[in-house]
């Protein structure tokens, strides 16, 4: 009685040489392609250079923008407000403002910088000490530097506007405003890099499609002759 699995084994044995031959033909075709690249070194190096530039420019742009975004995020996680007191502010106004700041829910830290302390720190700056020595009085005001828990830009601006209305307050500066502007510029830059990358990739694909088309046209007579000899479309398209 015939073994039902013997037919499957025979089919498997018949298929293995076909698969092995196809793999070997692809290996030969790959070796032939590398041989043509070696014969045309200048053109091949130019193509590799074009592909490398088309891929590296968008990648480098995204890497640079990612680093800048990391810097902006790190500095904007703890936004600060600098509250400069008016020159005519009374001690009672300063005390009331300090109590208000320490009781504010969104404030994580309050530091008072007196005008004398600010002047001493400014004198440490190179080239400023001579200018300050020529002044008859201290032009700097007392100030509070507060750290906020919430980096939301809208809430920071609302708090700055509210504190600016307090008695004795001369000016309120949001020190994290530059980080928001930098984030907006980074968003625009990412859109520009994406557009540049799309244009480069599209151009690269168009150039290589045209090169492949010219290569196929150059072998038109060879393909026609192979068809007359009985070659199939698959045999012409793939190594056989």
CNS distance restraints for C-alpha pairs under 8 A (distance, minus, plus):
assign (resid   2 and name CA) (resid   6 and name CA) 7.70 0.50 0.50
assign (resid   3 and name CA) (resid   7 and name CA) 7.76 0.50 0.50
assign (resid   4 and name CA) (resid   8 and name CA) 7.67 0.50 0.50
assign (resid   5 and name CA) (resid   9 and name CA) 6.34 0.50 0.50
assign (resid   6 and name CA) (resid  10 and name CA) 6.19 0.50 0.50
assign (resid   7 and name CA) (resid  11 and name CA) 6.14 0.50 0.50
assign (resid   8 and name CA) (resid  12 and name CA) 6.09 0.50 0.50
assign (resid   9 and name CA) (resid  13 and name CA) 6.10 0.50 0.50
assign (resid  10 and name CA) (resid  14 and name CA) 6.15 0.50 0.50
assign (resid  11 and name CA) (resid  15 and name CA) 6.19 0.50 0.50
assign (resid  12 and name CA) (resid  16 and name CA) 6.27 0.50 0.50
assign (resid  13 and name CA) (resid  17 and name CA) 7.36 0.50 0.50
assign (resid  14 and name CA) (resid  18 and name CA) 7.21 0.50 0.50
assign (resid  15 and name CA) (resid  19 and name CA) 6.29 0.50 0.50
assign (resid  16 and name CA) (resid  20 and name CA) 6.02 0.50 0.50
assign (resid  17 and name CA) (resid  21 and name CA) 5.89 0.50 0.50
assign (resid  18 and name CA) (resid  22 and name CA) 6.16 0.50 0.50
assign (resid  19 and name CA) (resid  23 and name CA) 6.23 0.50 0.50
assign (resid  20 and name CA) (resid  24 and name CA) 6.17 0.50 0.50
assign (resid  21 and name CA) (resid  25 and name CA) 6.06 0.50 0.50
assign (resid  22 and name CA) (resid  26 and name CA) 6.26 0.50 0.50
assign (resid  22 and name CA) (resid 239 and name CA) 7.31 0.50 0.50
assign (resid  22 and name CA) (resid 240 and name CA) 6.75 0.50 0.50
assign (resid  23 and name CA) (resid  27 and name CA) 6.22 0.50 0.50
assign (resid  24 and name CA) (resid  28 and name CA) 6.19 0.50 0.50
assign (resid  25 and name CA) (resid  29 and name CA) 6.11 0.50 0.50
assign (resid  25 and name CA) (resid 239 and name CA) 5.66 0.50 0.50
assign (resid  25 and name CA) (resid 240 and name CA) 6.35 0.50 0.50
assign (resid  26 and name CA) (resid  30 and name CA) 6.03 0.50 0.50
assign (resid  26 and name CA) (resid 239 and name CA) 6.04 0.50 0.50
assign (resid  27 and name CA) (resid  31 and name CA) 6.15 0.50 0.50
assign (resid  28 and name CA) (resid  32 and name CA) 6.08 0.50 0.50
assign (resid  29 and name CA) (resid  33 and name CA) 6.17 0.50 0.50
assign (resid  29 and name CA) (resid 239 and name CA) 6.76 0.50 0.50
assign (resid  30 and name CA) (resid  34 and name CA) 6.30 0.50 0.50
assign (resid  31 and name CA) (resid  35 and name CA) 6.13 0.50 0.50
assign (resid  32 and name CA) (resid  36 and name CA) 6.31 0.50 0.50
assign (resid  33 and name CA) (resid  37 and name CA) 6.31 0.50 0.50
assign (resid  34 and name CA) (resid  38 and name CA) 6.16 0.50 0.50
assign (resid  35 and name CA) (resid  39 and name CA) 6.24 0.50 0.50
assign (resid  36 and name CA) (resid  40 and name CA) 6.30 0.50 0.50
assign (resid  37 and name CA) (resid  41 and name CA) 6.07 0.50 0.50
assign (resid  37 and name CA) (resid  44 and name CA) 5.89 0.50 0.50
assign (resid  38 and name CA) (resid  44 and name CA) 7.89 0.50 0.50
assign (resid  40 and name CA) (resid  44 and name CA) 6.07 0.50 0.50
assign (resid  41 and name CA) (resid  45 and name CA) 5.94 0.50 0.50
assign (resid  42 and name CA) (resid  46 and name CA) 6.19 0.50 0.50
assign (resid  43 and name CA) (resid  47 and name CA) 6.24 0.50 0.50
assign (resid  44 and name CA) (resid  48 and name CA) 6.19 0.50 0.50
assign (resid  45 and name CA) (resid  49 and name CA) 6.03 0.50 0.50
assign (resid  46 and name CA) (resid  50 and name CA) 6.21 0.50 0.50
assign (resid  47 and name CA) (resid  51 and name CA) 6.23 0.50 0.50
assign (resid  48 and name CA) (resid  52 and name CA) 6.04 0.50 0.50
assign (resid  49 and name CA) (resid  53 and name CA) 6.15 0.50 0.50
assign (resid  50 and name CA) (resid  54 and name CA) 6.11 0.50 0.50
assign (resid  50 and name CA) (resid 204 and name CA) 7.91 0.50 0.50
assign (resid  51 and name CA) (resid  55 and name CA) 6.19 0.50 0.50
assign (resid  51 and name CA) (resid 204 and name CA) 7.09 0.50 0.50
assign (resid  52 and name CA) (resid  56 and name CA) 5.86 0.50 0.50
assign (resid  53 and name CA) (resid  57 and name CA) 5.90 0.50 0.50
assign (resid  54 and name CA) (resid  58 and name CA) 7.39 0.50 0.50
assign (resid  54 and name CA) (resid 197 and name CA) 7.25 0.50 0.50
assign (resid  54 and name CA) (resid 200 and name CA) 5.52 0.50 0.50
assign (resid  54 and name CA) (resid 201 and name CA) 6.49 0.50 0.50
assign (resid  54 and name CA) (resid 204 and name CA) 7.40 0.50 0.50
assign (resid  55 and name CA) (resid  59 and name CA) 6.49 0.50 0.50
assign (resid  55 and name CA) (resid 197 and name CA) 7.69 0.50 0.50
assign (resid  55 and name CA) (resid 201 and name CA) 7.73 0.50 0.50
assign (resid  56 and name CA) (resid  60 and name CA) 5.71 0.50 0.50
assign (resid  57 and name CA) (resid  61 and name CA) 6.07 0.50 0.50
assign (resid  57 and name CA) (resid 197 and name CA) 7.44 0.50 0.50
assign (resid  58 and name CA) (resid  62 and name CA) 6.13 0.50 0.50
assign (resid  58 and name CA) (resid 193 and name CA) 5.75 0.50 0.50
assign (resid  58 and name CA) (resid 194 and name CA) 7.02 0.50 0.50
assign (resid  58 and name CA) (resid 196 and name CA) 6.99 0.50 0.50
assign (resid  58 and name CA) (resid 197 and name CA) 5.18 0.50 0.50
assign (resid  59 and name CA) (resid  63 and name CA) 6.17 0.50 0.50
assign (resid  60 and name CA) (resid  64 and name CA) 6.17 0.50 0.50
assign (resid  61 and name CA) (resid  65 and name CA) 6.16 0.50 0.50
assign (resid  61 and name CA) (resid 190 and name CA) 7.89 0.50 0.50
assign (resid  61 and name CA) (resid 193 and name CA) 6.28 0.50 0.50
assign (resid  62 and name CA) (resid  66 and name CA) 5.88 0.50 0.50
assign (resid  62 and name CA) (resid 190 and name CA) 6.78 0.50 0.50
assign (resid  62 and name CA) (resid 193 and name CA) 7.07 0.50 0.50
assign (resid  63 and name CA) (resid  67 and name CA) 6.29 0.50 0.50
assign (resid  64 and name CA) (resid  68 and name CA) 6.34 0.50 0.50
assign (resid  65 and name CA) (resid  69 and name CA) 6.02 0.50 0.50
assign (resid  65 and name CA) (resid 186 and name CA) 6.15 0.50 0.50
assign (resid  65 and name CA) (resid 189 and name CA) 7.29 0.50 0.50
assign (resid  65 and name CA) (resid 190 and name CA) 7.04 0.50 0.50
assign (resid  66 and name CA) (resid  70 and name CA) 6.19 0.50 0.50
assign (resid  67 and name CA) (resid  71 and name CA) 6.42 0.50 0.50
assign (resid  68 and name CA) (resid  72 and name CA) 6.26 0.50 0.50
assign (resid  68 and name CA) (resid 186 and name CA) 7.52 0.50 0.50
assign (resid  69 and name CA) (resid  73 and name CA) 5.99 0.50 0.50
assign (resid  69 and name CA) (resid 182 and name CA) 7.89 0.50 0.50
assign (resid  69 and name CA) (resid 183 and name CA) 6.49 0.50 0.50
assign (resid  69 and name CA) (resid 186 and name CA) 6.77 0.50 0.50
assign (resid  70 and name CA) (resid  74 and name CA) 6.06 0.50 0.50
assign (resid  71 and name CA) (resid  75 and name CA) 6.31 0.50 0.50
assign (resid  72 and name CA) (resid  76 and name CA) 5.97 0.50 0.50
assign (resid  72 and name CA) (resid 179 and name CA) 5.18 0.50 0.50
assign (resid  72 and name CA) (resid 180 and name CA) 7.73 0.50 0.50
assign (resid  72 and name CA) (resid 182 and name CA) 6.76 0.50 0.50
assign (resid  72 and name CA) (resid 183 and name CA) 6.63 0.50 0.50
assign (resid  73 and name CA) (resid  77 and name CA) 6.01 0.50 0.50
assign (resid  73 and name CA) (resid 179 and name CA) 7.55 0.50 0.50
assign (resid  74 and name CA) (resid  78 and name CA) 7.96 0.50 0.50
assign (resid  75 and name CA) (resid  79 and name CA) 7.24 0.50 0.50
assign (resid  75 and name CA) (resid 176 and name CA) 7.39 0.50 0.50
assign (resid  75 and name CA) (resid 179 and name CA) 7.06 0.50 0.50
assign (resid  76 and name CA) (resid 151 and name CA) 6.37 0.50 0.50
assign (resid  76 and name CA) (resid 176 and name CA) 5.81 0.50 0.50
assign (resid  76 and name CA) (resid 179 and name CA) 6.01 0.50 0.50
assign (resid  76 and name CA) (resid 180 and name CA) 7.75 0.50 0.50
assign (resid  77 and name CA) (resid 150 and name CA) 7.82 0.50 0.50
assign (resid  77 and name CA) (resid 151 and name CA) 5.65 0.50 0.50
assign (resid  78 and name CA) (resid 147 and name CA) 6.29 0.50 0.50
assign (resid  78 and name CA) (resid 148 and name CA) 5.99 0.50 0.50
assign (resid  78 and name CA) (resid 149 and name CA) 6.46 0.50 0.50
assign (resid  78 and name CA) (resid 150 and name CA) 7.51 0.50 0.50
assign (resid  78 and name CA) (resid 151 and name CA) 6.32 0.50 0.50
assign (resid  79 and name CA) (resid 147 and name CA) 6.09 0.50 0.50
assign (resid  79 and name CA) (resid 148 and name CA) 5.68 0.50 0.50
assign (resid  79 and name CA) (resid 149 and name CA) 7.72 0.50 0.50
assign (resid  79 and name CA) (resid 150 and name CA) 7.75 0.50 0.50
assign (resid  79 and name CA) (resid 151 and name CA) 5.85 0.50 0.50
assign (resid  79 and name CA) (resid 156 and name CA) 7.95 0.50 0.50
assign (resid  79 and name CA) (resid 174 and name CA) 7.58 0.50 0.50
assign (resid  79 and name CA) (resid 175 and name CA) 6.65 0.50 0.50
assign (resid  79 and name CA) (resid 176 and name CA) 5.18 0.50 0.50
assign (resid  80 and name CA) (resid 145 and name CA) 6.83 0.50 0.50
assign (resid  80 and name CA) (resid 146 and name CA) 5.59 0.50 0.50
assign (resid  80 and name CA) (resid 147 and name CA) 4.65 0.50 0.50
assign (resid  80 and name CA) (resid 148 and name CA) 6.06 0.50 0.50
assign (resid  80 and name CA) (resid 174 and name CA) 6.16 0.50 0.50
assign (resid  80 and name CA) (resid 175 and name CA) 5.39 0.50 0.50
assign (resid  80 and name CA) (resid 176 and name CA) 6.36 0.50 0.50
assign (resid  81 and name CA) (resid 145 and name CA) 5.83 0.50 0.50
assign (resid  81 and name CA) (resid 146 and name CA) 5.38 0.50 0.50
assign (resid  81 and name CA) (resid 147 and name CA) 6.68 0.50 0.50
assign (resid  81 and name CA) (resid 148 and name CA) 7.81 0.50 0.50
assign (resid  81 and name CA) (resid 160 and name CA) 7.22 0.50 0.50
assign (resid  81 and name CA) (resid 172 and name CA) 6.82 0.50 0.50
assign (resid  81 and name CA) (resid 173 and name CA) 5.70 0.50 0.50
assign (resid  81 and name CA) (resid 174 and name CA) 4.73 0.50 0.50
assign (resid  81 and name CA) (resid 175 and name CA) 5.89 0.50 0.50
assign (resid  82 and name CA) (resid 143 and name CA) 6.77 0.50 0.50
assign (resid  82 and name CA) (resid 144 and name CA) 5.83 0.50 0.50
assign (resid  82 and name CA) (resid 145 and name CA) 4.65 0.50 0.50
assign (resid  82 and name CA) (resid 146 and name CA) 6.61 0.50 0.50
assign (resid  82 and name CA) (resid 172 and name CA) 5.74 0.50 0.50
assign (resid  82 and name CA) (resid 173 and name CA) 5.12 0.50 0.50
assign (resid  82 and name CA) (resid 174 and name CA) 6.51 0.50 0.50
assign (resid  82 and name CA) (resid 175 and name CA) 7.06 0.50 0.50
assign (resid  83 and name CA) (resid 143 and name CA) 5.36 0.50 0.50
assign (resid  83 and name CA) (resid 144 and name CA) 5.03 0.50 0.50
assign (resid  83 and name CA) (resid 145 and name CA) 6.37 0.50 0.50
assign (resid  83 and name CA) (resid 164 and name CA) 7.95 0.50 0.50
assign (resid  83 and name CA) (resid 169 and name CA) 6.94 0.50 0.50
assign (resid  83 and name CA) (resid 170 and name CA) 7.68 0.50 0.50
assign (resid  83 and name CA) (resid 171 and name CA) 6.06 0.50 0.50
assign (resid  83 and name CA) (resid 172 and name CA) 4.55 0.50 0.50
assign (resid  83 and name CA) (resid 173 and name CA) 6.50 0.50 0.50
assign (resid  84 and name CA) (resid 141 and name CA) 6.24 0.50 0.50
assign (resid  84 and name CA) (resid 142 and name CA) 6.03 0.50 0.50
assign (resid  84 and name CA) (resid 143 and name CA) 4.34 0.50 0.50
assign (resid  84 and name CA) (resid 144 and name CA) 6.59 0.50 0.50
assign (resid  84 and name CA) (resid 169 and name CA) 6.20 0.50 0.50
assign (resid  84 and name CA) (resid 170 and name CA) 5.64 0.50 0.50
assign (resid  84 and name CA) (resid 171 and name CA) 5.21 0.50 0.50
assign (resid  84 and name CA) (resid 172 and name CA) 6.19 0.50 0.50
assign (resid  85 and name CA) (resid  89 and name CA) 6.43 0.50 0.50
assign (resid  85 and name CA) (resid  94 and name CA) 7.79 0.50 0.50
assign (resid  85 and name CA) (resid 141 and name CA) 6.02 0.50 0.50
assign (resid  85 and name CA) (resid 142 and name CA) 5.48 0.50 0.50
assign (resid  85 and name CA) (resid 143 and name CA) 5.69 0.50 0.50
assign (resid  85 and name CA) (resid 168 and name CA) 5.70 0.50 0.50
assign (resid  85 and name CA) (resid 169 and name CA) 4.47 0.50 0.50
assign (resid  85 and name CA) (resid 170 and name CA) 4.95 0.50 0.50
assign (resid  85 and name CA) (resid 171 and name CA) 6.93 0.50 0.50
assign (resid  86 and name CA) (resid 141 and name CA) 6.86 0.50 0.50
assign (resid  86 and name CA) (resid 142 and name CA) 7.90 0.50 0.50
assign (resid  86 and name CA) (resid 168 and name CA) 5.34 0.50 0.50
assign (resid  86 and name CA) (resid 169 and name CA) 5.35 0.50 0.50
assign (resid  86 and name CA) (resid 170 and name CA) 4.31 0.50 0.50
assign (resid  86 and name CA) (resid 171 and name CA) 7.71 0.50 0.50
assign (resid  87 and name CA) (resid 141 and name CA) 6.28 0.50 0.50
assign (resid  87 and name CA) (resid 170 and name CA) 7.85 0.50 0.50
assign (resid  88 and name CA) (resid 168 and name CA) 7.16 0.50 0.50
assign (resid  89 and name CA) (resid  93 and name CA) 6.27 0.50 0.50
assign (resid  89 and name CA) (resid  94 and name CA) 7.08 0.50 0.50
assign (resid  89 and name CA) (resid 167 and name CA) 7.68 0.50 0.50
assign (resid  89 and name CA) (resid 168 and name CA) 4.44 0.50 0.50
assign (resid  89 and name CA) (resid 169 and name CA) 7.41 0.50 0.50
assign (resid  90 and name CA) (resid  94 and name CA) 6.52 0.50 0.50
assign (resid  90 and name CA) (resid 168 and name CA) 6.93 0.50 0.50
assign (resid  91 and name CA) (resid  95 and name CA) 6.20 0.50 0.50
assign (resid  92 and name CA) (resid  96 and name CA) 6.10 0.50 0.50
assign (resid  93 and name CA) (resid  97 and name CA) 6.09 0.50 0.50
assign (resid  93 and name CA) (resid 167 and name CA) 6.11 0.50 0.50
assign (resid  93 and name CA) (resid 168 and name CA) 5.61 0.50 0.50
assign (resid  94 and name CA) (resid  98 and name CA) 6.18 0.50 0.50
assign (resid  94 and name CA) (resid 168 and name CA) 6.93 0.50 0.50
assign (resid  95 and name CA) (resid  99 and name CA) 6.26 0.50 0.50
assign (resid  96 and name CA) (resid 100 and name CA) 6.19 0.50 0.50
assign (resid  97 and name CA) (resid 101 and name CA) 6.16 0.50 0.50
assign (resid  97 and name CA) (resid 166 and name CA) 7.38 0.50 0.50
assign (resid  97 and name CA) (resid 167 and name CA) 7.99 0.50 0.50
assign (resid  98 and name CA) (resid 102 and name CA) 6.19 0.50 0.50
assign (resid  99 and name CA) (resid 103 and name CA) 6.18 0.50 0.50
assign (resid 100 and name CA) (resid 104 and name CA) 6.20 0.50 0.50
assign (resid 101 and name CA) (resid 107 and name CA) 6.90 0.50 0.50
assign (resid 101 and name CA) (resid 110 and name CA) 7.10 0.50 0.50
assign (resid 101 and name CA) (resid 146 and name CA) 7.90 0.50 0.50
assign (resid 102 and name CA) (resid 107 and name CA) 6.99 0.50 0.50
assign (resid 102 and name CA) (resid 109 and name CA) 7.64 0.50 0.50
assign (resid 102 and name CA) (resid 110 and name CA) 6.74 0.50 0.50
assign (resid 103 and name CA) (resid 107 and name CA) 7.94 0.50 0.50
assign (resid 106 and name CA) (resid 148 and name CA) 5.67 0.50 0.50
assign (resid 106 and name CA) (resid 149 and name CA) 5.45 0.50 0.50
assign (resid 106 and name CA) (resid 150 and name CA) 6.50 0.50 0.50
assign (resid 107 and name CA) (resid 146 and name CA) 6.69 0.50 0.50
assign (resid 107 and name CA) (resid 147 and name CA) 5.85 0.50 0.50
assign (resid 107 and name CA) (resid 148 and name CA) 4.54 0.50 0.50
assign (resid 107 and name CA) (resid 149 and name CA) 5.99 0.50 0.50
assign (resid 108 and name CA) (resid 146 and name CA) 7.39 0.50 0.50
assign (resid 108 and name CA) (resid 147 and name CA) 5.43 0.50 0.50
assign (resid 108 and name CA) (resid 148 and name CA) 5.37 0.50 0.50
assign (resid 108 and name CA) (resid 149 and name CA) 5.70 0.50 0.50
assign (resid 109 and name CA) (resid 146 and name CA) 5.44 0.50 0.50
assign (resid 109 and name CA) (resid 147 and name CA) 5.02 0.50 0.50
assign (resid 109 and name CA) (resid 148 and name CA) 7.21 0.50 0.50
assign (resid 110 and name CA) (resid 144 and name CA) 6.80 0.50 0.50
assign (resid 110 and name CA) (resid 145 and name CA) 5.94 0.50 0.50
assign (resid 110 and name CA) (resid 146 and name CA) 4.49 0.50 0.50
assign (resid 110 and name CA) (resid 147 and name CA) 6.64 0.50 0.50
assign (resid 111 and name CA) (resid 144 and name CA) 5.66 0.50 0.50
assign (resid 111 and name CA) (resid 145 and name CA) 5.15 0.50 0.50
assign (resid 111 and name CA) (resid 146 and name CA) 6.22 0.50 0.50
assign (resid 112 and name CA) (resid 142 and name CA) 7.73 0.50 0.50
assign (resid 112 and name CA) (resid 143 and name CA) 6.02 0.50 0.50
assign (resid 112 and name CA) (resid 144 and name CA) 4.56 0.50 0.50
assign (resid 112 and name CA) (resid 145 and name CA) 6.37 0.50 0.50
assign (resid 113 and name CA) (resid 117 and name CA) 6.22 0.50 0.50
assign (resid 113 and name CA) (resid 118 and name CA) 6.38 0.50 0.50
assign (resid 113 and name CA) (resid 142 and name CA) 6.02 0.50 0.50
assign (resid 113 and name CA) (resid 143 and name CA) 5.21 0.50 0.50
assign (resid 113 and name CA) (resid 144 and name CA) 5.98 0.50 0.50
assign (resid 113 and name CA) (resid 145 and name CA) 7.42 0.50 0.50
assign (resid 114 and name CA) (resid 118 and name CA) 6.19 0.50 0.50
assign (resid 114 and name CA) (resid 141 and name CA) 7.33 0.50 0.50
assign (resid 114 and name CA) (resid 142 and name CA) 4.59 0.50 0.50
assign (resid 114 and name CA) (resid 143 and name CA) 6.33 0.50 0.50
assign (resid 115 and name CA) (resid 119 and name CA) 6.11 0.50 0.50
assign (resid 115 and name CA) (resid 138 and name CA) 7.44 0.50 0.50
assign (resid 115 and name CA) (resid 140 and name CA) 5.44 0.50 0.50
assign (resid 115 and name CA) (resid 141 and name CA) 5.07 0.50 0.50
assign (resid 115 and name CA) (resid 142 and name CA) 4.60 0.50 0.50
assign (resid 115 and name CA) (resid 143 and name CA) 7.41 0.50 0.50
assign (resid 116 and name CA) (resid 120 and name CA) 6.20 0.50 0.50
assign (resid 116 and name CA) (resid 138 and name CA) 7.61 0.50 0.50
assign (resid 116 and name CA) (resid 140 and name CA) 7.99 0.50 0.50
assign (resid 117 and name CA) (resid 121 and name CA) 6.29 0.50 0.50
assign (resid 118 and name CA) (resid 122 and name CA) 6.11 0.50 0.50
assign (resid 118 and name CA) (resid 140 and name CA) 7.04 0.50 0.50
assign (resid 118 and name CA) (resid 142 and name CA) 7.99 0.50 0.50
assign (resid 119 and name CA) (resid 123 and name CA) 6.19 0.50 0.50
assign (resid 119 and name CA) (resid 138 and name CA) 7.10 0.50 0.50
assign (resid 119 and name CA) (resid 140 and name CA) 6.79 0.50 0.50
assign (resid 120 and name CA) (resid 124 and name CA) 6.87 0.50 0.50
assign (resid 121 and name CA) (resid 125 and name CA) 7.37 0.50 0.50
assign (resid 122 and name CA) (resid 128 and name CA) 7.09 0.50 0.50
assign (resid 122 and name CA) (resid 129 and name CA) 7.61 0.50 0.50
assign (resid 123 and name CA) (resid 128 and name CA) 5.98 0.50 0.50
assign (resid 123 and name CA) (resid 129 and name CA) 4.70 0.50 0.50
assign (resid 123 and name CA) (resid 132 and name CA) 7.24 0.50 0.50
assign (resid 124 and name CA) (resid 128 and name CA) 7.68 0.50 0.50
assign (resid 124 and name CA) (resid 129 and name CA) 7.07 0.50 0.50
assign (resid 125 and name CA) (resid 129 and name CA) 7.05 0.50 0.50
assign (resid 127 and name CA) (resid 131 and name CA) 7.51 0.50 0.50
assign (resid 128 and name CA) (resid 132 and name CA) 6.25 0.50 0.50
assign (resid 129 and name CA) (resid 133 and name CA) 6.09 0.50 0.50
assign (resid 130 and name CA) (resid 134 and name CA) 6.52 0.50 0.50
assign (resid 131 and name CA) (resid 135 and name CA) 6.97 0.50 0.50
assign (resid 148 and name CA) (resid 156 and name CA) 8.00 0.50 0.50
assign (resid 150 and name CA) (resid 155 and name CA) 7.70 0.50 0.50
assign (resid 150 and name CA) (resid 156 and name CA) 7.69 0.50 0.50
assign (resid 151 and name CA) (resid 155 and name CA) 7.94 0.50 0.50
assign (resid 151 and name CA) (resid 156 and name CA) 7.08 0.50 0.50
assign (resid 152 and name CA) (resid 156 and name CA) 6.24 0.50 0.50
assign (resid 153 and name CA) (resid 157 and name CA) 6.18 0.50 0.50
assign (resid 153 and name CA) (resid 180 and name CA) 7.57 0.50 0.50
assign (resid 154 and name CA) (resid 158 and name CA) 6.17 0.50 0.50
assign (resid 155 and name CA) (resid 159 and name CA) 6.09 0.50 0.50
assign (resid 156 and name CA) (resid 160 and name CA) 6.14 0.50 0.50
assign (resid 156 and name CA) (resid 174 and name CA) 7.57 0.50 0.50
assign (resid 157 and name CA) (resid 161 and name CA) 6.16 0.50 0.50
assign (resid 157 and name CA) (resid 174 and name CA) 7.46 0.50 0.50
assign (resid 158 and name CA) (resid 162 and name CA) 6.23 0.50 0.50
assign (resid 159 and name CA) (resid 163 and name CA) 6.10 0.50 0.50
assign (resid 160 and name CA) (resid 164 and name CA) 6.08 0.50 0.50
assign (resid 160 and name CA) (resid 172 and name CA) 6.11 0.50 0.50
assign (resid 160 and name CA) (resid 173 and name CA) 7.40 0.50 0.50
assign (resid 160 and name CA) (resid 174 and name CA) 7.13 0.50 0.50
assign (resid 161 and name CA) (resid 165 and name CA) 6.86 0.50 0.50
assign (resid 161 and name CA) (resid 172 and name CA) 7.77 0.50 0.50
assign (resid 162 and name CA) (resid 166 and name CA) 7.23 0.50 0.50
assign (resid 163 and name CA) (resid 169 and name CA) 7.52 0.50 0.50
assign (resid 163 and name CA) (resid 172 and name CA) 7.36 0.50 0.50
assign (resid 164 and name CA) (resid 169 and name CA) 5.89 0.50 0.50
assign (resid 164 and name CA) (resid 170 and name CA) 7.10 0.50 0.50
assign (resid 164 and name CA) (resid 171 and name CA) 6.28 0.50 0.50
assign (resid 164 and name CA) (resid 172 and name CA) 5.85 0.50 0.50
assign (resid 165 and name CA) (resid 169 and name CA) 7.03 0.50 0.50
assign (resid 176 and name CA) (resid 180 and name CA) 6.83 0.50 0.50
assign (resid 177 and name CA) (resid 181 and name CA) 6.49 0.50 0.50
assign (resid 178 and name CA) (resid 182 and name CA) 6.05 0.50 0.50
assign (resid 179 and name CA) (resid 183 and name CA) 6.12 0.50 0.50
assign (resid 180 and name CA) (resid 184 and name CA) 6.31 0.50 0.50
assign (resid 181 and name CA) (resid 185 and name CA) 6.27 0.50 0.50
assign (resid 182 and name CA) (resid 186 and name CA) 6.08 0.50 0.50
assign (resid 183 and name CA) (resid 187 and name CA) 6.28 0.50 0.50
assign (resid 184 and name CA) (resid 188 and name CA) 6.48 0.50 0.50
assign (resid 185 and name CA) (resid 189 and name CA) 6.07 0.50 0.50
assign (resid 186 and name CA) (resid 190 and name CA) 6.10 0.50 0.50
assign (resid 187 and name CA) (resid 191 and name CA) 6.41 0.50 0.50
assign (resid 188 and name CA) (resid 192 and name CA) 6.28 0.50 0.50
assign (resid 189 and name CA) (resid 193 and name CA) 6.10 0.50 0.50
assign (resid 190 and name CA) (resid 194 and name CA) 6.06 0.50 0.50
assign (resid 191 and name CA) (resid 195 and name CA) 6.22 0.50 0.50
assign (resid 192 and name CA) (resid 196 and name CA) 6.11 0.50 0.50
assign (resid 193 and name CA) (resid 197 and name CA) 5.97 0.50 0.50
assign (resid 194 and name CA) (resid 198 and name CA) 6.11 0.50 0.50
assign (resid 195 and name CA) (resid 199 and name CA) 6.22 0.50 0.50
assign (resid 196 and name CA) (resid 200 and name CA) 6.15 0.50 0.50
assign (resid 197 and name CA) (resid 201 and name CA) 6.00 0.50 0.50
assign (resid 198 and name CA) (resid 202 and name CA) 5.97 0.50 0.50
assign (resid 199 and name CA) (resid 203 and name CA) 6.08 0.50 0.50
assign (resid 200 and name CA) (resid 204 and name CA) 6.06 0.50 0.50
assign (resid 201 and name CA) (resid 205 and name CA) 6.12 0.50 0.50
assign (resid 202 and name CA) (resid 206 and name CA) 6.13 0.50 0.50
assign (resid 203 and name CA) (resid 207 and name CA) 6.14 0.50 0.50
assign (resid 204 and name CA) (resid 208 and name CA) 6.29 0.50 0.50
assign (resid 205 and name CA) (resid 209 and name CA) 5.99 0.50 0.50
assign (resid 206 and name CA) (resid 210 and name CA) 6.14 0.50 0.50
assign (resid 207 and name CA) (resid 211 and name CA) 6.21 0.50 0.50
assign (resid 208 and name CA) (resid 212 and name CA) 6.11 0.50 0.50
assign (resid 209 and name CA) (resid 213 and name CA) 6.10 0.50 0.50
assign (resid 210 and name CA) (resid 214 and name CA) 6.18 0.50 0.50
assign (resid 211 and name CA) (resid 215 and name CA) 6.20 0.50 0.50
assign (resid 212 and name CA) (resid 216 and name CA) 6.17 0.50 0.50
assign (resid 213 and name CA) (resid 217 and name CA) 6.20 0.50 0.50
assign (resid 214 and name CA) (resid 218 and name CA) 6.13 0.50 0.50
assign (resid 215 and name CA) (resid 219 and name CA) 6.64 0.50 0.50
assign (resid 216 and name CA) (resid 220 and name CA) 6.38 0.50 0.50
assign (resid 219 and name CA) (resid 223 and name CA) 6.18 0.50 0.50
assign (resid 220 and name CA) (resid 224 and name CA) 6.19 0.50 0.50
assign (resid 221 and name CA) (resid 225 and name CA) 6.17 0.50 0.50
assign (resid 222 and name CA) (resid 226 and name CA) 6.23 0.50 0.50
assign (resid 223 and name CA) (resid 227 and name CA) 6.26 0.50 0.50
assign (resid 223 and name CA) (resid 236 and name CA) 6.62 0.50 0.50
assign (resid 224 and name CA) (resid 228 and name CA) 6.43 0.50 0.50
assign (resid 225 and name CA) (resid 229 and name CA) 6.48 0.50 0.50
assign (resid 226 and name CA) (resid 230 and name CA) 6.55 0.50 0.50
assign (resid 226 and name CA) (resid 231 and name CA) 5.39 0.50 0.50
assign (resid 226 and name CA) (resid 236 and name CA) 7.53 0.50 0.50
assign (resid 227 and name CA) (resid 231 and name CA) 4.77 0.50 0.50
assign (resid 227 and name CA) (resid 232 and name CA) 6.59 0.50 0.50
assign (resid 227 and name CA) (resid 233 and name CA) 7.98 0.50 0.50
assign (resid 231 and name CA) (resid 235 and name CA) 6.00 0.50 0.50
assign (resid 231 and name CA) (resid 236 and name CA) 6.72 0.50 0.50
assign (resid 232 and name CA) (resid 236 and name CA) 6.32 0.50 0.50
assign (resid 233 and name CA) (resid 237 and name CA) 6.08 0.50 0.50
assign (resid 234 and name CA) (resid 238 and name CA) 5.78 0.50 0.50
assign (resid 235 and name CA) (resid 239 and name CA) 6.27 0.50 0.50
assign (resid 235 and name CA) (resid 240 and name CA) 5.30 0.50 0.50
assign (resid 236 and name CA) (resid 240 and name CA) 7.69 0.50 0.50
